[in-house]
Amino acid sequence: MNGALLEVAAISVTFDGFKAINRLSFSIGPAELRAIIGPNGAGKTTFMDIVTGKTKPDEGQVLWGEVSRNLIGMNEARIARAGIGRKFQRPTVFEDQTVFANLLMALKNTRAPLAVLFYTPKRRDVARVEDLAGEIGLAEQIRRKAGELSHGQKQWLEIGMLLAQDPKLLLVDEPAAGMTLGEREHTADLLREAAKTRAVVVVEHDMEFVRRLDCKVTVFHEGSVLAEGSLDHVTRNQDVIDVYLGR
Ligand SMILES: Nc1ncnc2c1ncn2[C@@H]1O[C@H](COP(=O)(O)OP(=O)(O)OP(=O)(O)O)[C@@H](O)[C@H]1O
């Protein structure tokens, strides 16, 4: 599969007679940052649901890793263990716990705050949590409760919690939504950095944010790939212009 980390091959899914994904095919490289754009209803969320095992396609394959394992039929937990992490739009951090404890829970792969409270972390874990806090720009907030953080900082914390599990592919849904300009810039930089050592796929509507990601863009429309290339390349494409203008 040409060295791809993830290859989606001719997948289709129909909801109540409506084809939400229509023979969708494309692939992502091992340490690649990719943006997916497309109008509302283009199938972006459904694509992520299929890759993470939440939705089963009617046909096609989702091939993963060097040995091209087909992910279809695997449950969500197994797919996550295979190295696919997903960041939903809303942050789901433990508000009553510190940044440190949230990251430690993610590192230890437990969603049980009590287990972490009564656990003395090894020096190696403390160092890793401190590194992660630095990577996401929250080194100075490490002892603060997550509930005291701004919306953007909570999003970074959740990205850090996903990075703690060292996924090979991180799927991120509309990270820039609700962020200030400064937060959006920091988020783009953070995702670019994260994509140096793993694949990161970002679904986003905010074109300025996509520009800052400075990566290959895939345009979805009616459940298929309409165009692919640099942001300048796809925004010059007449089909893409027509779709965005509703023609
Ligand atoms: N579980 C479902 N049952 C019925 N229809 C669904 C279901 N999930 C998605 N759809 C439909 O499939 C189409 C694709 O939806 P999807 O959410 O994947 O689009 P999207 O590109 O993520 O859109 P947006 O940018 O608005 O989030 C839409 O028309 C949607 O209404």
The ligand as an ORCA input file, in Angstrom:
! r2SCAN-3c Opt
* xyz 0 1
  N     -26.319      8.074     12.090
  C     -26.806      8.719     11.023
  N     -28.067      8.489     10.577
  C     -28.566      9.120      9.484
  N     -27.865     10.032      8.764
  C     -26.620     10.306      9.174
  C     -26.024      9.687     10.303
  N     -24.749     10.182     10.451
  C     -24.584     11.070      9.442
  N     -25.695     11.147      8.676
  C     -25.858     11.980      7.474
  O     -24.747     11.721      6.640
  C     -24.287     12.906      6.003
  C     -22.820     13.122      6.315
  O     -22.707     13.569      7.664
  P     -21.326     13.949      8.374
  O     -21.667     14.335      9.778
  O     -20.345     12.865      8.178
  O     -20.877     15.234      7.554
  P     -19.744     16.293      7.908
  O     -18.946     16.485      6.668
  O     -19.008     15.867      9.122
  O     -20.594     17.603      8.204
  P     -20.297     18.822      9.230
  O     -19.234     19.634      8.581
  O     -21.616     19.538      9.245
  O     -19.919     18.226     10.541
  C     -25.191     14.033      6.497
  O     -26.198     14.259      5.526
  C     -25.790     13.470      7.757
  O     -27.063     14.016      8.023
*
